């Protein structure tokens, strides 16, 4: 019983820590690509 509780706790901690990490790993390049795309297509400043 104790093993199951520890296992579930480890799984929970991995999910709680992994989701924000995945979000940042995907969103940062996406924002940079979007800014470059707008710069090339619409000649908008990257800093806007």
Secondary structure by P-SEA (a helix, b strand, c coil): caaaaaaaaaaaaaaaaaaaaaaaacaaaaaaaaaaaaaaaccccccc
